[in-house]
Amino acid sequence: MVTFDSAQPGTSRAEWDANGGFDAVTPLDLAGIERITVIAAHPDDETLGAGGLLTECAELGIPTQVIVVTDGAGSHPRSTAVSRGQLAVIRQRELFLAISELAPEGEVIMLGFADGETDVSRAAIAEALRRAIVPGSTLVSPWAGDGHRDHRVVAEVCIALAAERHATLLAYPIWMWHWASPGDESVPWPSAVTLALSDSTLEAKRRAISRHVSQVVGVGGGDGEGPVIAPDFAAHFDRDRELFFVPVEPPSAAKDRAYFDALYAENRDPWRLGTRWYEERKRAITVAALPLANYRSGLEIGCSTGELTAQLAPRCESMLALDISAAAVESASRRTRELGNVHVEWADATARFPDGQFDLVVLSEVAYYWDRPTLRSTIAELKQHLRDDATLVVCHWRHPVAEYPLRGDDVHELIRNEIDLPRVALHVEDDFLLEVFATDARSVAAREGLA
């Protein structure tokens, strides 16, 4: 049974050691690591799971950074001796004392999110980590399979950030040692690596663990609550080696065909594109922002019911409109069937970009359904299909939607960084953001010799 109470019976260190599983694990080579960032869900996770790694890196002159996501104030929920606010202060002090034993010159950051509530703060945690992590770092995070919700959420955020930054990621287990067993199929031994710790490093780690007094002793005396890290549990972190997993990238968070098919099954026009003034006005602004009067070959990715397609088509000699939903393609085909220059196709541009070269590409209210790796790879492919005189139009809703992988502003920031084209138009409202990029950086007036 998965349990996060170290006072309850769990798998002993002797059972793990007797298995001999460590003997076949690949050694972790620190050569080539330029800097390291250890990310923890709670104060003390970093010491237990990666304290030896921090010390070994520090002694090699590798810059270290420790980022703790929560305040740790949920570790003793039944204590009447200290409040959550007082416990947060205690745990912060303990963290800094512990890191002074492991990597005295290292940077330490506490993000201060509420202990136990990472699931409702996932997006904010991701953004805070994105700002805090030093570029070029090897990331070391909790293991997503550890069972503890805070560990899993922080791990999943780190997996996505590592993919976004093309960074190496190592993951350390904490509670796995307690609830799992050596033969448990949930333990991914093939992806494991171990770091051997010198005697001096192990001593430093022992001192650092002891600095987390609230966790190894308890808080508040008789009116308080006992240790979170009971002696039998602490023994798992007293080895002369540390274990890490190299996580496999999770399935894409991008929305798939089934998601959109379900939307269109409920409503043929889920966003009321054909009836809302907001949508009609936004289309008018989008079309008016095009810097050229006419284009040869247009491409719209995510055409939905074809309302915008119908307004783009008169500006193009030919227009290709794509959508991932068969129901949307049916609606868009019906909406544009009187226009002889429009071809509507059922296709996923993120899986296979359409053949041909285009001088107009439109991404309107579509890219926040993709995750960052999908968006980045799609933009890289898109760049290979632009004519020398191309225009790219990007327009997205700015308000957050919990189920979308990205916010509209995130989409635009990434595209600005990746597209390598000058921006020729920008329209910003509270509700939506519209940007136009073009290979020709001149204004419309300059193109016509007026400026």
C-alpha positions, 0 to 999 in steps of 0.5 A, a space after each residue: 500500500 502507498 503510504 506517506 507516514 514513515 511511522 507506519 510499516 514500510 519496506 526496510 533498507 535491508 530489503 532494498 539492499 539485499 535485492 542487489 538491484 543497485 549493482 546493475 545500475 549505471 553510474 552517474 557521470 558528472 562530467 559535462 554538467 555545467 550547473 545544477 538546479 535541484 528542485 524540491 516540493 518541500 524543504 528537506 526533499 532536496 537534502 534527502 534525495 539529492 544532498 550528496 549530488 549537491 555536495 559532489 557538484 559543489 566540490 567539483 566547482 559546479 554552480 548549484 541552485 536549490 529551488 523549493 516550491 512549497 513552504 512545507 507548512 503542512 508537515 505537522 497538520 495536527 500540531 497545536 504548538 505551532 501555527 502553519 505560519 510559524 512552521 513555514 518560518 522554521 522550515 525555511 531556516 532549516 533549509 538554509 542551514 541544511 544547504 550550508 552543509 551541502 553547498 555553502 556557495 549555492 543559491 537557495 530559493 523558496 517559492 512559498 506555494 502552499 504545502 499540499 496545494 500544488 495541484 491548484 497552483 500548477 500553472 503558477 508554479 511552472 511560471 515561477 520555476 521558468 523565471 527562477 531556473 538558471 539557463 543551462 542547468 541540469 534539472 533534478 526534480 522529484 520522481 513523478 512516480 513517488 506517489 505523493 501528490 506534491 511530488 508528482 505535480 512538481 515532477 510533471 512541471 519539471 518534465 515539461 520545463 526540461 523538454 521546453 529547455 532541452 535540458 537534462 532531467 534527473 528525478 530522485 525518489 523519496 517515498 518510493 523507498 517506503 511503500 514500494 519494494 525492489 521487485 515492484 514493477 513501478 520502479 523503473 530500474 532500466 532508467 536508473 543511475 546512481 551517484 557514489 558518495 565519498 565519506 566526506 559527502 555522506 557526512 555532510 549529508 548526514 549533518 544536513 538531514 539533522 538540520 531539518 529538526 522539525 522533520 527528524 525530531 518533531 515540533 512543539 514538544 508535548 503539545 506538538 507532533 513527532 518526526 516525519 522522518 522516522 529513523 527507519 525511513 531516514 536509513 534509506 538516505 544514509 547510503 553511500 550512493 544516491 539513486 536517480 531516474 531519467 524520466 521518459 517524456 510524458 505523452 503530449 498535453 496537446 488536445 487531440 482529435 477526440 477532444 474536438 470531436 466531442 466539442 463538435 458533437 455537442 454543438 456544431 459551432 462550439 464558440 458561436 463563431 457565426 453569431 457573436 459580434 465579438 468574433 465578427 469584429 475580431 475577424 474584421 480586425 484580423 483581415 484588416 491587419 494583412 499588409 498586402 492586398 492579395 496573396 498567392 497561396 494561403 494556409 489557415 491551420 485550425 479553420 473550425 467552421 470556416 468563418 475566417 476562411 471565408 473572409 481570407 479567401 478573397 485575398 488569396 489566389 488559393 486557400 488551404 484550410 485545415 482542421 483536426 475535426 471531421 465535423 469542423 471540416 464538414 462545416 467549413 466545406 459547407 461555409 466555403 463551397 461557393 468559393 472556388 479557390 478554397 480547399 478544406 482538408 481534414 488534417 493535423 498540421 502538428 503531425 504532418 505539415 502540409 506540402 507546398 509553399 505559402 505566402 500567408 499563414 494564419 494561426 487563429 485561436 488554435 496554438 494554445 491547444 498545443 503544448 510547448 514542444 508541439 508548438 515549437 516543432 510546428 513553428 520550426 516546420 512552418 518556417 520551411 514552408 514560407 515563401 520569400 515574401 510571406 506573412 504570418 498572422 497569429 491571433 489568440 484569446 488572452 484569458 486563461 483556460 484551465 484545460 488548455 496547455 498554454 495561454 494565448 500570451 504564452 503562444 505569442 511569446 514563444 512564436 516571437 522567439 522562434 519565428 525569426 521574422 520582423 513584426 509589422 503589426 500588433 493589436 492588443 486588447 484585454 481579450 485577444 492579442 493579434 500579431 502579424 509577422 512578415 519577411 518584408 519589414 516595411 510598413 504598408 505606407 512604405 511599401 506604397 511609397 508614402 513614407 
